[in-house]
């Protein structure tokens, strides 16, 4: 896709503009791409469907349809996002299925919210799709995985390096639908947006293949968002491409720089 521009309110005296690039690939081992994304300001979202080919695609479509009202909306706080994600969970849970594995999905995203005199990133996730922030050449994972290995990391039983090789790394503990009992409430994190920020929103097909050092290398290579998203997905394919892979790269830049 080509880069998307969307004007926001001024930050200080300058008009700042989010510029987004997106890339997705089925991977080297899969035959169907169950990933999907929404990339229209102020909302930038990746959904990773689960449950098998038909179920995963249906879950992704249902979730994105429920999240679509975030695109073009005037978001000021977290409640609009929570309500949209809850609706997405209900939409996925309502998909008819008689298979052993019910349709499900993970979701991660960021919304650029208007607040008095400032802009704020509202970052949210359910499952193991992720959001990263590159600021001043430092890469920070802004989301926290809902997975078995993350729980083991938190308990001190696995290191992050060990978790990358653990056979349980793709077992999620929270998801949209998937027959899980709990309501699909997202984790929310807010951070003041700064001109020069670069966000990466991705499915686990990217973060499973590329560690933080490799991601930082791609993200900080000086390329525009579209080329960066494509390069990240290409690097994941080169590293093995074991899963569907999706990357959104969002830059916050002054309009005068375009």
C-alpha positions as CSV (number, residue, x, y, z in Angstrom):
1,X,0.0,0.0,0.0
2,X,1.1,3.6,-0.4
3,X,1.7,5.8,2.6
4,X,-1.3,7.4,4.2
5,X,-1.2,11.0,5.5
6,X,-3.7,12.3,8.0
7,X,-3.7,15.8,9.5
8,X,-4.0,16.2,13.2
9,X,-4.4,19.2,15.5
10,X,-1.4,21.4,16.0
11,X,1.3,20.3,18.5
12,X,2.7,23.5,19.8
13,X,3.0,25.9,16.8
14,X,3.5,23.1,14.3
15,X,1.0,21.0,12.5
16,X,2.0,17.3,12.9
17,X,1.0,14.5,10.6
18,X,1.0,10.7,11.1
19,X,2.4,8.9,8.1
20,X,1.8,5.2,8.0
21,X,3.2,2.3,5.9
22,X,1.8,-1.2,5.9
23,X,3.0,-4.6,4.7
24,X,1.7,-8.1,5.2
25,X,2.7,-11.6,3.9
26,X,1.3,-15.1,4.3
27,X,4.8,-16.4,5.2
28,X,6.7,-19.4,3.9
29,X,4.8,-22.2,5.6
30,X,1.2,-21.0,5.6
31,X,-1.3,-21.0,2.7
32,X,-3.7,-18.4,4.0
33,X,-3.1,-15.0,5.5
34,X,-5.2,-14.7,8.6
35,X,-3.8,-11.3,9.6
36,X,-5.5,-8.0,8.8
37,X,-5.1,-4.4,9.7
38,X,-6.7,-1.0,10.0
39,X,-4.6,2.0,9.0
40,X,-6.6,5.2,9.0
41,X,-5.9,8.0,11.4
42,X,-6.3,8.2,14.3
43,X,-6.4,4.4,14.5
44,X,-3.7,2.0,13.6
45,X,-4.5,-1.6,14.4
46,X,-3.3,-5.2,13.6
47,X,-5.5,-8.2,14.1
48,X,-4.2,-11.8,13.9
49,X,-6.9,-14.4,13.4
50,X,-6.8,-17.9,15.0
51,X,-8.7,-21.1,14.8
52,X,-7.8,-22.5,11.3
53,X,-7.9,-21.0,7.9
54,X,-11.6,-20.2,7.6
55,X,-12.1,-19.5,11.3
56,X,-9.1,-17.2,11.5
57,X,-10.1,-15.2,8.4
58,X,-13.6,-14.8,9.7
59,X,-12.4,-13.7,13.1
60,X,-10.1,-11.1,11.6
61,X,-12.9,-9.7,9.4
62,X,-15.4,-9.6,12.3
63,X,-12.9,-7.9,14.6
64,X,-11.8,-5.3,12.0
65,X,-15.5,-4.5,11.2
66,X,-16.1,-3.8,14.8
67,X,-13.0,-1.7,15.2
68,X,-13.6,0.3,11.9
69,X,-15.6,3.1,13.7
70,X,-12.3,4.2,15.3
71,X,-11.0,5.3,11.9
72,X,-11.6,9.0,11.4
73,X,-13.1,9.4,14.8
74,X,-12.3,12.2,17.2
75,X,-10.9,10.1,20.1
76,X,-10.1,11.9,23.4
77,X,-9.9,9.0,25.9
78,X,-9.6,5.3,26.5
79,X,-13.3,4.5,26.8
80,X,-14.0,4.7,23.1
81,X,-11.2,2.2,22.5
82,X,-12.3,-0.2,25.2
83,X,-15.9,-0.2,23.9
84,X,-14.7,-0.9,20.3
85,X,-12.5,-3.8,21.5
86,X,-15.3,-5.3,23.6
87,X,-17.5,-5.1,20.5
88,X,-14.8,-6.8,18.5
89,X,-14.7,-9.6,21.1
90,X,-18.4,-10.0,20.9
91,X,-18.4,-10.1,17.1
92,X,-15.7,-12.8,17.1
93,X,-17.5,-14.8,19.8
94,X,-20.7,-14.8,17.7
95,X,-19.1,-16.5,14.7
96,X,-20.8,-19.9,14.3
97,X,-18.3,-22.7,14.6
98,X,-18.6,-26.5,15.3
99,X,-14.8,-27.0,15.1
100,X,-12.7,-28.0,18.0
101,X,-10.9,-24.7,17.9
102,X,-13.3,-21.7,17.9
103,X,-12.5,-18.6,16.0
104,X,-10.3,-16.1,17.9
105,X,-8.0,-13.2,17.3
106,X,-5.3,-11.2,18.9
107,X,-5.2,-7.4,18.5
108,X,-2.8,-4.6,19.0
109,X,-3.0,-1.0,18.1
110,X,-2.5,2.7,18.8
111,X,-4.8,5.6,18.6
112,X,-3.6,9.2,18.3
113,X,-5.9,10.9,20.7
114,X,-6.7,14.7,20.9
115,X,-6.3,16.0,24.4
116,X,-6.2,19.6,25.6
117,X,-3.0,21.2,24.3
118,X,-1.4,17.9,23.4
119,X,-1.6,14.6,21.5
120,X,-1.5,11.3,23.2
121,X,-0.8,7.7,22.0
122,X,-3.4,5.4,23.4
123,X,-1.8,1.9,23.0
124,X,-3.9,-1.3,23.5
125,X,-3.6,-5.0,23.0
126,X,-5.1,-8.4,23.7
127,X,-2.9,-11.5,23.1
128,X,0.6,-11.4,21.6
129,X,0.4,-8.9,18.8
130,X,2.6,-6.0,19.8
131,X,3.2,-2.3,19.8
132,X,6.7,-0.8,19.9
133,X,7.9,2.8,20.1
134,X,11.1,4.1,18.6
135,X,12.0,7.4,20.1
136,X,15.4,9.0,20.1
137,X,16.9,5.8,18.6
138,X,15.7,3.8,21.6
139,X,13.2,0.9,20.9
140,X,10.6,0.1,23.7
141,X,8.0,-2.5,23.7
142,X,4.8,-0.7,24.7
143,X,2.4,-3.6,24.9
144,X,2.6,-6.7,27.2
145,X,1.9,-10.1,25.8
146,X,-0.9,-12.2,27.2
147,X,0.8,-15.5,26.9
148,X,2.0,-18.5,28.9
149,X,5.7,-17.6,28.4
150,X,5.1,-14.0,29.4
151,X,3.6,-15.3,32.7
152,X,6.7,-17.5,33.2
153,X,8.9,-14.5,32.5
154,X,7.0,-12.4,35.0
155,X,7.4,-15.3,37.5
156,X,11.2,-15.4,36.9
157,X,11.0,-18.9,35.5
158,X,12.1,-17.9,31.9
159,X,14.3,-15.3,30.5
160,X,13.1,-13.4,27.4
161,X,15.8,-15.2,25.4
162,X,14.6,-18.6,26.6
163,X,11.0,-17.6,25.9
164,X,11.8,-17.0,22.3
165,X,12.7,-20.7,21.9
166,X,10.0,-22.2,24.3
167,X,7.4,-24.4,22.5
168,X,4.6,-22.6,24.5
169,X,5.5,-19.2,23.1
170,X,2.4,-19.0,20.9
171,X,-0.1,-20.1,23.6
172,X,-2.1,-17.0,24.4
173,X,-4.0,-16.5,27.7
174,X,-6.3,-13.7,26.5
175,X,-7.9,-13.2,23.1
176,X,-11.0,-12.0,21.2
177,X,-13.3,-15.0,21.1
178,X,-11.4,-18.4,20.9
179,X,-13.8,-19.9,23.4
180,X,-12.0,-18.2,26.3
181,X,-14.3,-17.4,29.2
182,X,-13.1,-13.9,30.2
183,X,-14.4,-10.8,28.6
184,X,-12.0,-9.4,26.0
185,X,-10.8,-6.3,27.9
186,X,-7.7,-4.8,26.4
187,X,-4.6,-3.6,28.3
188,X,-4.3,0.2,27.8
189,X,-1.2,2.3,28.0
190,X,-0.9,6.0,27.3
191,X,2.1,8.1,26.4
192,X,2.4,11.7,25.3
193,X,3.0,11.8,21.6
194,X,6.2,13.6,20.3
195,X,7.0,14.8,16.9
196,X,9.6,12.3,15.6
197,X,7.9,9.2,17.2
198,X,7.9,6.0,15.2
199,X,5.5,3.2,16.1
200,X,5.6,-0.4,15.0
201,X,2.4,-2.4,15.3
202,X,2.8,-6.0,14.4
203,X,1.5,-9.6,14.6
204,X,3.6,-12.2,16.3
205,X,4.8,-13.5,12.9
206,X,7.2,-10.5,13.0
207,X,8.2,-10.4,16.6
208,X,8.7,-14.2,16.8
209,X,11.3,-14.0,13.9
210,X,13.1,-10.7,14.8
211,X,14.4,-9.9,18.3
212,X,14.5,-6.3,19.6
213,X,17.9,-5.7,18.2
214,X,16.9,-6.8,14.7
215,X,13.7,-4.7,14.9
216,X,15.6,-1.6,16.0
217,X,18.0,-2.0,13.2
218,X,15.2,-2.1,10.6
219,X,13.2,0.7,12.2
220,X,16.2,3.0,12.7
221,X,17.6,2.6,9.1
222,X,16.3,6.0,7.9
223,X,13.7,4.7,5.5
224,X,10.2,6.1,5.1
225,X,7.3,4.2,6.8
226,X,6.2,2.1,3.8
227,X,9.7,1.0,2.9
228,X,10.4,0.2,6.6
229,X,7.2,-1.9,6.9
230,X,8.2,-3.8,3.8
231,X,11.8,-4.3,5.0
232,X,10.6,-5.6,8.4
233,X,8.3,-8.2,6.8
234,X,11.1,-9.2,4.3
235,X,13.5,-9.7,7.2
236,X,11.0,-11.9,9.0
237,X,10.6,-14.0,5.8
238,X,14.4,-14.3,5.5
239,X,14.6,-15.4,9.2
240,X,12.1,-18.2,8.5
241,X,8.7,-16.8,7.8
242,X,7.0,-19.5,10.0
243,X,3.7,-17.5,10.3
244,X,1.6,-14.8,8.7
245,X,3.5,-11.5,9.2
246,X,2.0,-8.0,9.4
247,X,3.7,-4.6,10.2
248,X,2.4,-1.1,10.4
249,X,4.9,1.7,10.8
250,X,3.6,5.0,11.9
251,X,5.7,8.2,12.0
252,X,4.6,11.5,13.6
253,X,6.2,14.2,11.5
254,X,5.8,18.0,11.0
255,X,3.6,18.8,8.0
256,X,6.4,21.1,6.7
257,X,8.7,18.0,6.3
258,X,6.5,16.4,3.7
